[in-house]
């Protein structure tokens, strides 16, 4: 699949889920604020409780770009957490390396963040980590490796080019953007995580 095809797919998925997954999708929402398909402009009939919960789960999954198997595994881990399952679920998702690369402003989208990790451009405490699912621990530092910082995408990131399309850096991250470094100060709290999701509906979906 080409980059253009991936971009179109993300726009279509964004319209179907009712939230912008990429900066390009924001522009399409402005032109077509309705779901894709020939019936996109018509009012939707009342959805079942299952459909509502399924869509909310899909919205959360799409924002992290995960497969269903990955989501299920993280939900199972969240159930064992001492806190609320829904909040723990989002917090564990947010501690993935690719998610933090995005939050730090090193990439514009979760797909670009994942690509940066897979291409071995990201270090954790000075060592290359090429697994997007790597769980970053509080106190650990992530950075773009020195040999990659002169590449155009990272030079743009260091100059703050992505900040106009990304949420404000959350308080659980200490970012030095010009040096392309970021430290996870502590475990994220659900209320701070910039994702659009009714987590209780997601919990109810998996608990069915």
C-alpha positions as CSV (number, residue, x, y, z in Angstrom):
1,X,0.0,0.0,0.0
2,X,1.4,3.4,-1.0
3,X,1.6,6.4,1.3
4,X,-1.2,8.1,-0.7
5,X,-3.4,5.0,-0.3
6,X,-2.6,4.9,3.4
7,X,-3.5,8.6,3.8
8,X,-6.8,8.1,2.0
9,X,-7.6,5.1,4.1
10,X,-7.0,7.1,7.3
11,X,-9.2,9.9,6.0
12,X,-12.0,7.4,5.3
13,X,-11.6,5.7,8.7
14,X,-11.6,9.2,10.3
15,X,-14.9,10.0,8.7
16,X,-16.4,6.7,9.6
17,X,-15.4,7.0,13.3
18,X,-16.2,10.7,13.6
19,X,-12.8,11.9,14.7
20,X,-9.7,13.2,12.8
21,X,-6.9,10.6,13.0
22,X,-4.5,12.7,10.9
23,X,-4.0,16.4,10.1
24,X,-5.2,15.8,6.5
25,X,-8.4,14.3,7.9
26,X,-9.1,17.6,9.7
27,X,-9.3,19.3,6.3
28,X,-11.6,16.7,4.9
29,X,-13.9,17.0,7.9
30,X,-14.3,20.7,7.1
31,X,-15.4,19.9,3.6
32,X,-17.4,16.7,4.4
33,X,-18.6,16.6,8.0
34,X,-20.5,13.3,7.5
35,X,-19.6,9.6,7.2
36,X,-18.3,8.2,3.9
37,X,-20.6,6.4,1.4
38,X,-23.6,7.5,-0.6
39,X,-25.8,7.6,2.5
40,X,-23.3,9.5,4.6
41,X,-25.4,12.7,4.6
42,X,-28.5,11.0,5.9
43,X,-29.4,10.7,9.6
44,X,-28.3,7.4,11.2
45,X,-30.9,5.2,12.6
46,X,-30.8,4.5,16.3
47,X,-27.8,2.2,17.0
48,X,-27.9,-0.8,19.4
49,X,-26.0,-0.7,22.6
50,X,-23.5,-3.2,21.1
51,X,-22.9,-1.0,18.1
52,X,-22.3,2.1,20.3
53,X,-19.7,0.2,22.3
54,X,-18.1,-1.4,19.3
55,X,-17.6,2.0,17.6
56,X,-16.1,3.5,20.8
57,X,-13.7,0.6,21.0
58,X,-12.8,1.1,17.3
59,X,-12.2,4.8,18.0
60,X,-9.7,4.1,20.7
61,X,-8.0,1.4,18.7
62,X,-7.7,3.7,15.7
63,X,-6.1,6.5,17.7
64,X,-3.3,4.1,18.6
65,X,-3.3,2.2,15.3
66,X,-3.4,-1.2,16.9
67,X,-4.6,-4.6,15.9
68,X,-7.5,-6.2,17.8
69,X,-5.2,-8.8,19.3
70,X,-3.0,-6.1,20.8
71,X,-6.0,-4.3,22.2
72,X,-7.3,-7.4,23.8
73,X,-3.9,-8.2,25.4
74,X,-3.6,-4.7,26.9
75,X,-7.2,-4.8,28.2
76,X,-6.5,-8.1,30.0
77,X,-3.5,-6.5,31.6
78,X,-5.6,-3.4,32.6
79,X,-8.1,-5.7,34.3
80,X,-5.4,-6.8,36.8
81,X,-4.6,-3.2,37.7
82,X,-5.5,-2.0,41.1
83,X,-7.3,1.1,39.7
84,X,-10.3,1.5,37.4
85,X,-9.9,-0.8,34.4
86,X,-10.8,1.8,31.8
87,X,-8.4,4.4,33.1
88,X,-5.6,1.8,33.4
89,X,-6.3,0.6,29.8
90,X,-5.7,4.1,28.3
91,X,-2.7,4.7,30.6
92,X,-1.0,1.4,29.5
93,X,-1.7,2.3,25.8
94,X,-0.2,5.7,26.3
95,X,3.0,4.2,27.7
96,X,3.8,2.5,24.4
97,X,6.9,3.9,22.7
98,X,5.2,4.9,19.5
99,X,2.5,6.8,21.4
100,X,5.1,8.8,23.4
101,X,7.1,9.5,20.2
102,X,3.9,11.1,18.9
103,X,3.1,13.0,22.1
104,X,6.7,14.4,22.2
105,X,6.2,15.9,18.8
106,X,8.8,13.8,17.0
107,X,6.1,12.8,14.4
108,X,2.8,14.1,13.1
109,X,0.8,10.9,13.3
110,X,0.8,7.6,15.1
111,X,1.7,5.9,11.8
112,X,4.8,8.1,11.4
113,X,5.8,7.6,15.0
114,X,5.6,3.8,14.5
115,X,7.6,4.1,11.4
116,X,10.3,6.0,13.2
117,X,10.6,3.2,15.8
118,X,10.6,0.4,13.2
119,X,13.3,2.2,11.2
120,X,15.5,2.1,14.3
121,X,15.6,5.9,14.6
122,X,14.5,6.0,18.3
123,X,16.6,5.4,21.4
124,X,15.4,4.5,24.9
125,X,18.1,5.3,27.5
126,X,20.7,5.4,24.8
127,X,19.8,2.0,23.2
128,X,17.9,1.4,20.0
129,X,14.4,0.0,20.5
130,X,12.6,-1.0,17.3
131,X,9.4,-2.3,18.9
132,X,6.5,0.2,18.8
133,X,4.8,-1.8,21.6
134,X,7.8,-1.3,24.0
135,X,6.5,-0.1,27.4
136,X,8.4,3.0,28.5
137,X,8.9,3.2,32.2
138,X,8.8,6.4,34.3
139,X,12.3,7.9,34.3
140,X,13.3,6.6,31.0
141,X,14.4,8.9,28.2
142,X,13.5,8.6,24.5
143,X,15.3,10.4,21.8
144,X,15.9,10.4,18.0
145,X,19.3,8.8,17.5
146,X,22.2,11.2,16.5
147,X,22.6,9.8,13.0
148,X,18.9,10.5,12.2
149,X,18.5,14.0,13.6
150,X,19.8,15.6,10.3
151,X,17.0,13.8,8.3
152,X,14.4,16.3,7.0
153,X,11.4,14.9,9.0
154,X,13.3,15.2,12.3
155,X,14.8,18.6,11.5
156,X,11.3,19.8,10.9
157,X,10.1,18.2,14.2
158,X,13.0,19.9,16.1
159,X,11.9,23.2,14.7
160,X,8.4,22.7,16.1
161,X,6.7,22.0,12.7
162,X,4.3,19.5,14.2
163,X,3.1,21.5,17.2
164,X,0.3,23.1,15.1
165,X,-1.4,19.7,14.5
166,X,-0.7,18.0,17.9
167,X,-2.2,18.6,21.3
168,X,-0.2,20.4,23.9
169,X,2.6,18.3,25.4
170,X,1.1,16.5,28.4
171,X,2.6,17.0,31.9
172,X,3.8,13.4,32.2
173,X,6.4,14.2,29.5
174,X,9.4,16.5,29.8
175,X,10.3,17.4,26.2
176,X,13.3,19.2,24.9
177,X,12.2,19.5,21.3
178,X,15.2,21.2,19.8
179,X,17.3,18.2,21.0
180,X,14.6,15.7,20.1
181,X,14.6,14.2,23.6
182,X,11.8,13.4,26.0
183,X,11.5,11.8,29.4
184,X,8.5,10.0,30.8
185,X,8.3,11.7,34.2
186,X,5.6,9.5,35.6
187,X,2.8,7.2,34.6
188,X,0.1,9.1,32.6
189,X,-3.3,9.8,34.1
190,X,-6.3,9.1,32.0
191,X,-7.5,12.7,32.3
192,X,-4.3,14.0,30.8
193,X,-4.1,11.6,27.8
194,X,-5.2,13.4,24.6
195,X,-7.4,10.8,23.1
196,X,-11.1,11.0,22.4
197,X,-12.9,8.0,24.1
198,X,-15.6,7.0,26.5
199,X,-13.5,4.4,28.2
200,X,-16.3,2.9,30.2
201,X,-18.1,1.9,26.9
202,X,-14.8,0.2,25.8
203,X,-14.7,-1.7,29.1
204,X,-18.3,-2.8,28.6
205,X,-17.5,-3.9,25.1
206,X,-14.7,-6.2,26.2
207,X,-16.6,-7.4,29.3
208,X,-19.6,-8.6,27.4
